[in-house]
Amino acid sequence: MQTFGSGGYNATCGGDGKILYDYREIVDLLKLGYSSAQVCNKVGCCSDIVYKVAKTNSIKIRKGDSKVVL
């Protein structure tokens, strides 16, 4: 059974390097004051992605959800 190649699974360390989410959108939402949970819901990603982007861009994560995402 051939499991590598174009028809197989991705066996590379860390995946294939594709960026699946718009990091600029995540940064913009965080700078507007949205919480990490709200950003996750709007962008469709997990909290790990939001925290990674925030840390990379030196942005503090806001706790709570007093701002409404439209």
All heavy atoms as a GROMACS GRO file, in nm:
protein
  525
    1MET      N    1   0.084  -0.118   0.000
    1MET     CA    2   0.000   0.000   0.000
    1MET      C    3   0.088   0.124   0.000
    1MET      O    4   0.174   0.141   0.085
    1MET     CB    5  -0.089  -0.002   0.124
    1MET     CG    6  -0.180   0.115   0.135
    1MET     SD    7  -0.294   0.078   0.270
    1MET     CE    8  -0.361   0.234   0.292
    2GLN      N    9   0.068   0.212  -0.093
    2GLN     CA   10   0.145   0.335  -0.107
    2GLN      C   11   0.080   0.445  -0.023
    2GLN      O   12  -0.031   0.488  -0.051
    2GLN     CB   13   0.151   0.378  -0.254
    2GLN     CG   14   0.219   0.509  -0.280
    2GLN     CD   15   0.369   0.504  -0.254
    2GLN    OE1   16   0.427   0.400  -0.232
    2GLN    NE2   17   0.432   0.620  -0.256
    3THR      N   18   0.147   0.489   0.084
    3THR     CA   19   0.089   0.592   0.170
    3THR      C   20   0.157   0.728   0.155
    3THR      O   21   0.112   0.825   0.213
    3THR     CB   22   0.097   0.550   0.318
    3THR    OG1   23   0.233   0.525   0.350
    3THR    CG2   24   0.014   0.426   0.343
    4PHE      N   25   0.264   0.736   0.080
    4PHE     CA   26   0.333   0.862   0.059
    4PHE      C   27   0.304   0.912  -0.081
    4PHE      O   28   0.248   0.842  -0.164
    4PHE     CB   29   0.483   0.847   0.078
    4PHE     CG   30   0.521   0.811   0.220
    4PHE    CD1   31   0.553   0.682   0.253
    4PHE    CD2   32   0.520   0.907   0.318
    4PHE    CE1   33   0.586   0.648   0.383
    4PHE    CE2   34   0.554   0.875   0.448
    4PHE     CZ   35   0.586   0.745   0.480
    5GLY      N   36   0.343   1.034  -0.109
    5GLY     CA   37   0.325   1.089  -0.242
    5GLY      C   38   0.195   1.166  -0.254
    5GLY      O   39   0.133   1.206  -0.155
    6SER      N   40   0.150   1.185  -0.375
    6SER     CA   41   0.033   1.270  -0.399
    6SER      C   42  -0.096   1.212  -0.342
    6SER      O   43  -0.189   1.286  -0.312
    6SER     CB   44   0.015   1.295  -0.549
    6SER     OG   45  -0.008   1.171  -0.615
    7GLY      N   46  -0.105   1.081  -0.327
    7GLY     CA   47  -0.228   1.023  -0.277
    7GLY      C   48  -0.224   0.986  -0.130
    7GLY      O   49  -0.324   0.943  -0.074
    8GLY      N   50  -0.110   1.007  -0.064
    8GLY     CA   51  -0.093   0.964   0.075
    8GLY      C   52  -0.107   1.077   0.174
    8GLY      O   53  -0.141   1.190   0.141
    9TYR      N   54  -0.077   1.047   0.298
    9TYR     CA   55  -0.088   1.147   0.404
    9TYR      C   56   0.036   1.234   0.409
    9TYR      O   57   0.139   1.201   0.350
    9TYR     CB   58  -0.113   1.079   0.538
    9TYR     CG   59  -0.001   0.987   0.583
    9TYR    CD1   60   0.105   1.036   0.658
    9TYR    CD2   61  -0.002   0.852   0.550
    9TYR    CE1   62   0.207   0.954   0.699
    9TYR    CE2   63   0.102   0.769   0.591
    9TYR     CZ   64   0.205   0.820   0.665
    9TYR     OH   65   0.306   0.739   0.705
   10ASN      N   66   0.028   1.343   0.482
   10ASN     CA   67   0.139   1.435   0.495
   10ASN      C   68   0.227   1.390   0.611
   10ASN      O   69   0.188   1.402   0.726
   10ASN     CB   70   0.086   1.576   0.520
   10ASN     CG   71   0.198   1.677   0.529
   10ASN    OD1   72   0.314   1.642   0.525
   10ASN    ND2   73   0.163   1.803   0.543
   11ALA      N   74   0.343   1.340   0.582
   11ALA     CA   75   0.432   1.289   0.685
   11ALA      C   76   0.545   1.387   0.719
   11ALA      O   77   0.638   1.352   0.788
   11ALA     CB   78   0.492   1.157   0.640
   12THR      N   79   0.534   1.511   0.672
   12THR     CA   80   0.638   1.608   0.700
   12THR      C   81   0.621   1.666   0.839
   12THR      O   82   0.510   1.682   0.888
   12THR     CB   83   0.639   1.723   0.598
   12THR    OG1   84   0.513   1.789   0.603
   12THR    CG2   85   0.663   1.671   0.458
   13CYS      N   86   0.730   1.700   0.903
   13CYS     CA   87   0.726   1.760   1.036
   13CYS      C   88   0.668   1.901   1.026
   13CYS      O   89   0.720   1.984   0.953
   13CYS     CB   90   0.867   1.765   1.095
   13CYS     SG   91   0.872   1.833   1.260
   14GLY      N   92   0.559   1.927   1.095
   14GLY     CA   93   0.499   2.060   1.092
   14GLY      C   94   0.408   2.085   0.975
   14GLY      O   95   0.368   2.198   0.949
   15GLY      N   96   0.370   1.984   0.902
   15GLY     CA   97   0.280   2.002   0.789
   15GLY      C   98   0.354   2.047   0.665
   15GLY      O   99   0.475   2.036   0.654
   16ASP      N  100   0.278   2.101   0.570
   16ASP     CA  101   0.338   2.139   0.442
   16ASP      C  102   0.371   2.288   0.434
   16ASP      O  103   0.413   2.336   0.330
   16ASP     CB  104   0.247   2.098   0.327
   16ASP     CG  105   0.109   2.160   0.335
   16ASP    OD1  106   0.086   2.241   0.427
   16ASP    OD2  107   0.025   2.128   0.250
   17GLY      N  108   0.350   2.363   0.543
   17GLY     CA  109   0.389   2.503   0.546
   17GLY      C  110   0.285   2.600   0.493
   17GLY      O  111   0.310   2.719   0.486
   18LYS      N  112   0.166   2.552   0.456
   18LYS     CA  113   0.062   2.640   0.406
   18LYS      C  114   0.001   2.721   0.521
   18LYS      O  115  -0.017   2.670   0.630
   18LYS     CB  116  -0.050   2.559   0.340
   18LYS     CG  117  -0.010   2.494   0.211
   18LYS     CD  118  -0.127   2.420   0.152
   18LYS     CE  119  -0.085   2.346   0.028
   18LYS     NZ  120  -0.192   2.262  -0.025
   19ILE      N  121  -0.030   2.846   0.494
   19ILE     CA  122  -0.100   2.930   0.590
   19ILE      C  123  -0.248   2.918   0.557
   19ILE      O  124  -0.292   2.955   0.448
   19ILE     CB  125  -0.052   3.076   0.583
   19ILE    CG1  126   0.095   3.084   0.623
   19ILE    CG2  127  -0.138   3.166   0.671
   19ILE    CD1  128   0.156   3.221   0.611
   20LEU      N  129  -0.325   2.866   0.651
   20LEU     CA  130  -0.466   2.839   0.626
   20LEU      C  131  -0.557   2.954   0.664
   20LEU      O  132  -0.673   2.957   0.623
   20LEU     CB  133  -0.508   2.713   0.702
   20LEU     CG  134  -0.430   2.586   0.669
   20LEU    CD1  135  -0.476   2.472   0.758
   20LEU    CD2  136  -0.445   2.550   0.523
   21TYR      N  137  -0.508   3.050   0.742
   21TYR     CA  138  -0.589   3.160   0.789
   21TYR      C  139  -0.523   3.292   0.755
   21TYR      O  140  -0.402   3.300   0.740
   21TYR     CB  141  -0.609   3.150   0.941
   21TYR     CG  142  -0.670   3.019   0.982
   21TYR    CD1  143  -0.593   2.918   1.038
   21TYR    CD2  144  -0.805   2.994   0.962
   21TYR    CE1  145  -0.648   2.796   1.073
   21TYR    CE2  146  -0.861   2.872   0.996
   21TYR     CZ  147  -0.783   2.774   1.052
   21TYR     OH  148  -0.837   2.654   1.086
   22ASP      N  149  -0.604   3.397   0.746
   22ASP     CA  150  -0.554   3.530   0.716
   22ASP      C  151  -0.502   3.592   0.846
   22ASP      O  152  -0.580   3.644   0.927
   22ASP     CB  153  -0.665   3.614   0.655
   22ASP     CG  154  -0.618   3.752   0.613
   22ASP    OD1  155  -0.498   3.783   0.629
   22ASP    OD2  156  -0.702   3.830   0.565
   23TYR      N  157  -0.372   3.585   0.867
   23TYR     CA  158  -0.312   3.636   0.990
   23TYR      C  159  -0.334   3.787   1.004
   23TYR      O  160  -0.347   3.838   1.114
   23TYR     CB  161  -0.164   3.603   0.996
   23TYR     CG  162  -0.132   3.457   1.019
   23TYR    CD1  163  -0.003   3.413   1.027
   23TYR    CD2  164  -0.233   3.363   1.035
   23TYR    CE1  165   0.028   3.279   1.050
   23TYR    CE2  166  -0.205   3.230   1.057
   23TYR     CZ  167  -0.075   3.189   1.064
   23TYR     OH  168  -0.047   3.056   1.088
   24ARG      N  169  -0.337   3.859   0.893
   24ARG     CA  170  -0.358   4.004   0.898
   24ARG      C  171  -0.497   4.034   0.954
   24ARG      O  172  -0.515   4.126   1.034
   24ARG     CB  173  -0.343   4.064   0.756
   24ARG     CG  174  -0.365   4.211   0.744
   24ARG     CD  175  -0.278   4.304   0.826
   24ARG     NE  176  -0.142   4.263   0.848
   24ARG     CZ  177  -0.069   4.294   0.957
   24ARG    NH1  178  -0.121   4.368   1.053
   24ARG    NH2  179   0.052   4.254   0.971
   25GLU      N  180  -0.598   3.954   0.916
   25GLU     CA  181  -0.733   3.972   0.970
   25GLU      C  182  -0.736   3.947   1.120
   25GLU      O  183  -0.800   4.022   1.196
   25GLU     CB  184  -0.832   3.880   0.900
   25GLU     CG  185  -0.974   3.894   0.950
   25GLU     CD  186  -1.072   3.797   0.885
   25GLU    OE1  187  -1.030   3.705   0.815
   25GLU    OE2  188  -1.192   3.816   0.909
   26ILE      N  189  -0.664   3.845   1.164
   26ILE     CA  190  -0.657   3.814   1.308
   26ILE      C  191  -0.593   3.931   1.382
   26ILE      O  192  -0.643   3.974   1.486
   26ILE     CB  193  -0.580   3.683   1.332
   26ILE    CG1  194  -0.659   3.565   1.273
   26ILE    CG2  195  -0.553   3.661   1.480
   26ILE    CD1  196  -0.584   3.434   1.272
   27VAL      N  197  -0.484   3.984   1.331
   27VAL     CA  198  -0.415   4.097   1.393
   27VAL      C  199  -0.509   4.218   1.398
   27VAL      O  200  -0.520   4.283   1.502
   27VAL     CB  201  -0.286   4.132   1.316
   27VAL    CG1  202  -0.230   4.267   1.358
   27VAL    CG2  203  -0.182   4.024   1.335
   28ASP      N  204  -0.578   4.246   1.289
   28ASP     CA  205  -0.668   4.361   1.285
   28ASP      C  206  -0.780   4.348   1.388
   28ASP      O  207  -0.813   4.445   1.457
   28ASP     CB  208  -0.727   4.378   1.145
   28ASP     CG  209  -0.624   4.422   1.042
   28ASP    OD1  210  -0.515   4.471   1.083
   28ASP    OD2  211  -0.650   4.408   0.922
   29LEU      N  212  -0.839   4.230   1.399
   29LEU     CA  213  -0.947   4.209   1.495
   29LEU      C  214  -0.897   4.224   1.639
   29LEU      O  215  -0.964   4.284   1.723
   29LEU     CB  216  -1.011   4.071   1.475
   29LEU     CG  217  -1.093   4.056   1.347
   29LEU    CD1  218  -1.132   3.910   1.327
   29LEU    CD2  219  -1.216   4.144   1.350
   30LEU      N  220  -0.779   4.170   1.667
   30LEU     CA  221  -0.723   4.184   1.801
   30LEU      C  222  -0.693   4.329   1.834
   30LEU      O  223  -0.718   4.375   1.945
   30LEU     CB  224  -0.596   4.099   1.815
   30LEU     CG  225  -0.616   3.948   1.816
   30LEU    CD1  226  -0.482   3.876   1.808
   30LEU    CD2  227  -0.694   3.905   1.940
   31LYS      N  228  -0.642   4.404   1.738
   31LYS     CA  229  -0.613   4.546   1.759
   31LYS      C  230  -0.741   4.628   1.778
   31LYS      O  231  -0.738   4.730   1.844
   31LYS     CB  232  -0.530   4.602   1.644
   31LYS     CG  233  -0.386   4.558   1.647
   31LYS     CD  234  -0.305   4.620   1.536
   31LYS     CE  235  -0.159   4.582   1.548
   31LYS     NZ  236  -0.079   4.641   1.440
   32LEU      N  237  -0.852   4.580   1.721
   32LEU     CA  238  -0.981   4.647   1.740
   32LEU      C  239  -1.041   4.618   1.877
   32LEU      O  240  -1.139   4.680   1.917
   32LEU     CB  241  -1.079   4.606   1.631
   32LEU     CG  242  -1.054   4.664   1.493
   32LEU    CD1  243  -1.146   4.601   1.390
   32LEU    CD2  244  -1.072   4.816   1.495
   33GLY      N  245  -0.983   4.522   1.949
   33GLY     CA  246  -1.028   4.493   2.084
   33GLY      C  247  -1.112   4.368   2.100
   33GLY      O  248  -1.168   4.344   2.206
   34TYR      N  249  -1.123   4.288   1.997
   34TYR     CA  250  -1.200   4.164   2.007
   34TYR      C  251  -1.126   4.063   2.094
   34TYR      O  252  -1.003   4.059   2.095
   34TYR     CB  253  -1.226   4.105   1.868
   34TYR     CG  254  -1.319   4.188   1.785
   34TYR    CD1  255  -1.270   4.270   1.684
   34TYR    CD2  256  -1.455   4.187   1.807
   34TYR    CE1  257  -1.354   4.348   1.608
   34TYR    CE2  258  -1.541   4.264   1.732
   34TYR     CZ  259  -1.489   4.345   1.631
   34TYR     OH  260  -1.575   4.421   1.557
   35SER      N  261  -1.201   3.981   2.166
   35SER     CA  262  -1.139   3.878   2.249
   35SER      C  263  -1.092   3.763   2.160
   35SER      O  264  -1.132   3.751   2.044
   35SER     CB  265  -1.240   3.826   2.352
   35SER     OG  266  -1.341   3.751   2.289
   36SER      N  267  -1.010   3.676   2.217
   36SER     CA  268  -0.960   3.562   2.139
   36SER      C  269  -1.075   3.471   2.095
   36SER      O  270  -1.075   3.421   1.984
   36SER     CB  271  -0.857   3.484   2.219
   36SER     OG  272  -0.914   3.436   2.339
   37ALA      N  273  -1.176   3.453   2.181
   37ALA     CA  274  -1.290   3.368   2.146
   37ALA      C  275  -1.368   3.428   2.030
   37ALA      O  276  -1.412   3.355   1.939
   37ALA     CB  277  -1.380   3.350   2.267
   38GLN      N  278  -1.385   3.559   2.030
   38GLN     CA  279  -1.457   3.625   1.922
   38GLN      C  280  -1.380   3.615   1.790
   38GLN      O  281  -1.439   3.593   1.685
   38GLN     CB  282  -1.483   3.771   1.957
   38GLN     CG  283  -1.583   3.786   2.069
   38GLN     CD  284  -1.590   3.929   2.119
   38GLN    OE1  285  -1.490   4.001   2.120
   38GLN    NE2  286  -1.709   3.970   2.159
   39VAL      N  287  -1.249   3.630   1.798
   39VAL     CA  288  -1.166   3.617   1.678
   39VAL      C  289  -1.175   3.475   1.623
   39VAL      O  290  -1.190   3.455   1.502
   39VAL     CB  291  -1.020   3.657   1.706
   39VAL    CG1  292  -0.931   3.629   1.585
   39VAL    CG2  293  -1.010   3.803   1.747
   40CYS      N  294  -1.170   3.378   1.712
   40CYS     CA  295  -1.181   3.237   1.670
   40CYS      C  296  -1.312   3.213   1.596
   40CYS      O  297  -1.314   3.148   1.491
   40CYS     CB  298  -1.174   3.143   1.790
   40CYS     SG  299  -1.014   3.138   1.870
   41ASN      N  300  -1.421   3.264   1.651
   41ASN     CA  301  -1.552   3.246   1.588
   41ASN      C  302  -1.560   3.314   1.453
   41ASN      O  303  -1.616   3.259   1.358
   41ASN     CB  304  -1.663   3.298   1.679
   41ASN     CG  305  -1.683   3.211   1.800
   41ASN    OD1  306  -1.654   3.092   1.798
   41ASN    ND2  307  -1.733   3.269   1.907
   42LYS      N  308  -1.507   3.436   1.443
   42LYS     CA  309  -1.515   3.511   1.318
   42LYS      C  310  -1.427   3.452   1.208
   42LYS      O  311  -1.470   3.440   1.094
   42LYS     CB  312  -1.477   3.657   1.342
   42LYS     CG  313  -1.486   3.744   1.220
   42LYS     CD  314  -1.533   3.882   1.255
   42LYS     CE  315  -1.542   3.971   1.134
   42LYS     NZ  316  -1.659   3.946   1.054
   43VAL      N  317  -1.305   3.413   1.244
   43VAL     CA  318  -1.209   3.364   1.145
   43VAL      C  319  -1.228   3.215   1.117
   43VAL      O  320  -1.201   3.167   1.008
   43VAL     CB  321  -1.064   3.394   1.191
   43VAL    CG1  322  -0.961   3.336   1.097
   43VAL    CG2  323  -1.043   3.543   1.206
   44GLY      N  324  -1.277   3.142   1.219
   44GLY     CA  325  -1.297   2.998   1.202
   44GLY      C  326  -1.174   2.917   1.236
   44GLY      O  327  -1.151   2.810   1.180
   45CYS      N  328  -1.094   2.966   1.328
   45CYS     CA  329  -0.973   2.895   1.368
   45CYS      C  330  -0.980   2.859   1.515
   45CYS      O  331  -1.073   2.897   1.585
   45CYS     CB  332  -0.850   2.980   1.339
   45CYS     SG  333  -0.839   3.130   1.440
   46CYS      N  334  -0.879   2.790   1.563
   46CYS     CA  335  -0.874   2.754   1.705
   46CYS      C  336  -0.797   2.863   1.781
   46CYS      O  337  -0.730   2.948   1.723
   46CYS     CB  338  -0.807   2.618   1.724
   46CYS     SG  339  -0.634   2.616   1.681
   47SER      N  340  -0.807   2.858   1.913
   47SER     CA  341  -0.743   2.959   1.996
   47SER      C  342  -0.591   2.954   1.987
   47SER      O  343  -0.525   3.057   2.003
   47SER     CB  344  -0.787   2.944   2.142
   47SER     OG  345  -0.752   2.816   2.191
   48ASP      N  346  -0.535   2.838   1.958
   48ASP     CA  347  -0.389   2.827   1.944
   48ASP      C  348  -0.337   2.918   1.833
   48ASP      O  349  -0.231   2.980   1.847
   48ASP     CB  350  -0.348   2.683   1.916
   48ASP     CG  351  -0.370   2.591   2.034
   48ASP    OD1  352  -0.379   2.641   2.148
   48ASP    OD2  353  -0.379   2.469   2.012
   49ILE      N  354  -0.410   2.926   1.724
   49ILE     CA  355  -0.370   3.012   1.612
   49ILE      C  356  -0.374   3.158   1.655
   49ILE      O  357  -0.282   3.235   1.628
   49ILE     CB  358  -0.462   2.990   1.490
   49ILE    CG1  359  -0.451   2.847   1.437
   49ILE    CG2  360  -0.432   3.092   1.379
   49ILE    CD1  361  -0.319   2.811   1.376
   50VAL      N  362  -0.482   3.197   1.723
   50VAL     CA  363  -0.496   3.336   1.768
   50VAL      C  364  -0.382   3.373   1.862
   50VAL      O  365  -0.320   3.479   1.849
   50VAL     CB  366  -0.633   3.360   1.834
   50VAL    CG1  367  -0.642   3.501   1.892
   50VAL    CG2  368  -0.745   3.337   1.734
   51TYR      N  369  -0.352   3.285   1.959
   51TYR     CA  370  -0.244   3.313   2.054
   51TYR      C  371  -0.109   3.320   1.984
   51TYR      O  372  -0.025   3.404   2.017
   51TYR     CB  373  -0.241   3.209   2.165
   51TYR     CG  374  -0.357   3.223   2.260
   51TYR    CD1  375  -0.451   3.122   2.275
   51TYR    CD2  376  -0.374   3.339   2.337
   51TYR    CE1  377  -0.559   3.136   2.362
   51TYR    CE2  378  -0.480   3.354   2.424
   51TYR     CZ  379  -0.572   3.251   2.436
   51TYR     OH  380  -0.678   3.267   2.522
   52LYS      N  381  -0.087   3.234   1.886
   52LYS     CA  382   0.039   3.234   1.812
   52LYS      C  383   0.056   3.366   1.734
   52LYS      O  384   0.162   3.428   1.739
   52LYS     CB  385   0.041   3.116   1.714
   52LYS     CG  386   0.159   3.116   1.620
   52LYS     CD  387   0.147   3.004   1.520
   52LYS     CE  388   0.244   3.024   1.406
   52LYS     NZ  389   0.223   2.928   1.298
   53VAL      N  390  -0.050   3.408   1.667
   53VAL     CA  391  -0.045   3.532   1.590
   53VAL      C  392  -0.027   3.652   1.683
   53VAL      O  393   0.051   3.743   1.655
   53VAL     CB  394  -0.172   3.548   1.503
   53VAL    CG1  395  -0.178   3.686   1.438
   53VAL    CG2  396  -0.176   3.440   1.397
   54ALA      N  397  -0.099   3.651   1.796
   54ALA     CA  398  -0.087   3.761   1.892
   54ALA      C  399   0.054   3.770   1.948
   54ALA      O  400   0.112   3.880   1.957
   54ALA     CB  401  -0.187   3.742   2.005
   55LYS      N  402   0.111   3.657   1.984
   55LYS     CA  403   0.247   3.656   2.040
   55LYS      C  404   0.349   3.703   1.937
   55LYS      O  405   0.438   3.783   1.968
   55LYS     CB  406   0.282   3.516   2.089
   55LYS     CG  407   0.416   3.508   2.155
   55LYS     CD  408   0.443   3.371   2.210
   55LYS     CE  409   0.580   3.367   2.277
   55LYS     NZ  410   0.610   3.238   2.335
   56THR      N  411   0.334   3.656   1.813
   56THR     CA  412   0.426   3.694   1.707
   56THR      C  413   0.422   3.844   1.681
   56THR      O  414   0.524   3.904   1.648
   56THR     CB  415   0.391   3.619   1.576
   56THR    OG1  416   0.398   3.478   1.602
   56THR    CG2  417   0.485   3.654   1.463
   57ASN      N  418   0.304   3.904   1.698
   57ASN     CA  419   0.286   4.047   1.670
   57ASN      C  420   0.283   4.133   1.796
   57ASN      O  421   0.245   4.250   1.790
   57ASN     CB  422   0.157   4.067   1.590
   57ASN     CG  423   0.170   4.012   1.450
   57ASN    OD1  424   0.227   4.075   1.363
   57ASN    ND2  425   0.120   3.892   1.429
   58SER      N  426   0.323   4.077   1.911
   58SER     CA  427   0.330   4.148   2.038
   58SER      C  428   0.198   4.218   2.074
   58SER      O  429   0.195   4.334   2.113
   58SER     CB  430   0.443   4.252   2.036
   58SER     OG  431   0.565   4.189   2.010
   59ILE      N  432   0.089   4.142   2.062
   59ILE     CA  433  -0.044   4.195   2.093
   59ILE      C  434  -0.094   4.124   2.218
   59ILE      O  435  -0.088   4.001   2.227
   59ILE     CB  436  -0.142   4.171   1.977
   59ILE    CG1  437  -0.092   4.242   1.851
   59ILE    CG2  438  -0.282   4.217   2.013
   59ILE    CD1  439  -0.171   4.209   1.727
   60LYS      N  440  -0.147   4.202   2.313
   60LYS     CA  441  -0.205   4.142   2.433
   60LYS      C  442  -0.344   4.088   2.400
   60LYS      O  443  -0.422   4.153   2.330
   60LYS     CB  444  -0.215   4.245   2.545
   60LYS     CG  445  -0.085   4.275   2.611
   60LYS     CD  446  -0.108   4.355   2.737
   60LYS     CE  447   0.016   4.346   2.824
   60LYS     NZ  448  -0.009   4.392   2.958
   61ILE      N  449  -0.375   3.971   2.455
   61ILE     CA  450  -0.505   3.910   2.437
   61ILE      C  451  -0.601   3.970   2.540
   61ILE      O  452  -0.571   3.973   2.658
   61ILE     CB  453  -0.497   3.757   2.453
   61ILE    CG1  454  -0.410   3.696   2.345
   61ILE    CG2  455  -0.636   3.695   2.451
   61ILE    CD1  456  -0.467   3.699   2.207
   62ARG      N  457  -0.717   4.015   2.494
   62ARG     CA  458  -0.818   4.072   2.581
   62ARG      C  459  -0.906   3.959   2.636
   62ARG      O  460  -0.950   3.873   2.562
   62ARG     CB  461  -0.905   4.171   2.504
   62ARG     CG  462  -0.998   4.251   2.591
   62ARG     CD  463  -1.077   4.350   2.507
   62ARG     NE  464  -1.172   4.284   2.420
   62ARG     CZ  465  -1.289   4.233   2.462
   62ARG    NH1  466  -1.323   4.240   2.586
   62ARG    NH2  467  -1.371   4.176   2.376
   63LYS      N  468  -0.931   3.962   2.765
   63LYS     CA  469  -1.018   3.863   2.828
   63LYS      C  470  -1.162   3.915   2.826
   63LYS      O  471  -1.185   4.034   2.830
   63LYS     CB  472  -0.976   3.836   2.973
   63LYS     CG  473  -0.834   3.788   2.986
   63LYS     CD  474  -0.819   3.650   2.932
   63LYS     CE  475  -0.677   3.602   2.958
   63LYS     NZ  476  -0.639   3.492   2.876
   64GLY      N  477  -1.258   3.824   2.821
   64GLY     CA  478  -1.398   3.862   2.822
   64GLY      C  479  -1.453   3.883   2.683
   64GLY      O  480  -1.383   3.871   2.583
   65ASP      N  481  -1.581   3.917   2.676
   65ASP     CA  482  -1.643   3.935   2.545
   65ASP      C  483  -1.745   4.049   2.547
   65ASP      O  484  -1.859   4.033   2.511
   65ASP     CB  485  -1.708   3.806   2.498
   65ASP     CG  486  -1.809   3.752   2.598
   65ASP    OD1  487  -1.827   3.811   2.703
   65ASP    OD2  488  -1.870   3.651   2.566
   66SER      N  489  -1.702   4.168   2.590
   66SER     CA  490  -1.793   4.281   2.597
   66SER      C  491  -1.813   4.347   2.461
   66SER      O  492  -1.909   4.417   2.441
   66SER     CB  493  -1.742   4.384   2.698
   66SER     OG  494  -1.616   4.431   2.659
   67LYS      N  495  -1.725   4.322   2.365
   67LYS     CA  496  -1.739   4.379   2.232
   67LYS      C  497  -1.813   4.279   2.144
   67LYS      O  498  -1.785   4.160   2.147
   67LYS     CB  499  -1.603   4.411   2.173
   67LYS     CG  500  -1.610   4.492   2.046
   67LYS     CD  501  -1.471   4.539   2.008
   67LYS     CE  502  -1.475   4.629   1.889
   67LYS     NZ  503  -1.485   4.768   1.923
   68VAL      N  504  -1.906   4.325   2.065
   68VAL     CA  505  -1.988   4.236   1.981
   68VAL      C  506  -1.926   4.228   1.842
   68VAL      O  507  -1.896   4.329   1.780
   68VAL     CB  508  -2.132   4.289   1.970
   68VAL    CG1  509  -2.215   4.203   1.879
   68VAL    CG2  510  -2.194   4.298   2.109
   69VAL      N  511  -1.906   4.106   1.794
   69VAL     CA  512  -1.856   4.085   1.659
   69VAL      C  513  -1.973   4.090   1.563
   69VAL      O  514  -2.071   4.018   1.581
   69VAL     CB  515  -1.784   3.949   1.648
   69VAL    CG1  516  -1.742   3.925   1.504
   69VAL    CG2  517  -1.665   3.942   1.740
   70LEU      N  518  -1.964   4.178   1.465
   70LEU     CA  519  -2.073   4.189   1.366
   70LEU      C  520  -2.047   4.105   1.245
   70LEU      O  521  -1.942   4.079   1.204
   70LEU     CB  522  -2.090   4.336   1.325
   70LEU     CG  523  -2.122   4.430   1.440
   70LEU    CD1  524  -2.121   4.573   1.390
   70LEU    CD2  525  -2.256   4.397   1.501
   0.00000   0.00000   0.00000
